């Protein structure tokens, strides 16, 4: 993201005094600003002789972030981008793969939406084990202590076929070694992990020199929902920035991004994806999960896809 100094000409409140205040707290770019606890930064500004001007500068910067959008592309550029090294990664679930035309597409952000116990985490774990089994690395951000090596072991065992115990153990160790799991409990930790991942990908510093092809955040809504309360713009700006950064990682490094989101009550009692209308534009693909507990079936329907009609549906029992 842009250095704060580059905003000075267009935004008078981002003057040298504001820049010096930010620099004294190791804030040199818009991204550095978002990685900070904004409430703590406002408290620091309160103790400054120019507190009012500094707080106006903070509000100005939040407003800039709020209006931040990726650059527009024309039709030819979009077509070229869709054809450029965009592979499809199998999730390991036949129902999902069939619905998506093969699986998760690199360069895109796919969102799984559903109630608790609808199968979202199972789909994430199955996708991670499937991609890792094919000798690629997976970065897994676990926000609720739901990552389970035991489930990974079960999925690997189911897909291994008739192999010896020693071969199965060796395969499981390889798969688990390729899944890099981080416990992340607030959005600032997520920004830290994603920022480091971006540096590593640019420097080609990846665990065991394996190519990262899948990034999972389970769940992104549990990190964003707590910051959306109140009347200030900070929470919304952080949400938009998180979505922008996830899509930027997918696009620039040609990786598939998979996130989960919960549902909230909508009009007429019909559930809808959480995080509101602003987040709705973030995912390229959005799938709705619902579970038929009586028949132990997960029903999956297409809510959004850039090249397929919504409303298409599939079902699966594989990962329940």
PyMOL commands that set and color helices and strands:
alter all, ss='L'
color gray80, all
select helices_A, chain A and resi 4-7+16-23+30-35+38-46+51-66+75-83+94-99+120-133+149-160+165-178+187-203+207-209+221-227+234-253+267-269+276-280
alter helices_A, ss='H'
color red, helices_A
select strands_A, chain A and resi 88-89+104-105+109-114+137-142+179-183+212-218+256-261+263-265+271-273+285-292+297-304+313-316
alter strands_A, ss='S'
color yellow, strands_A
deselect
rebuild
show_as cartoon
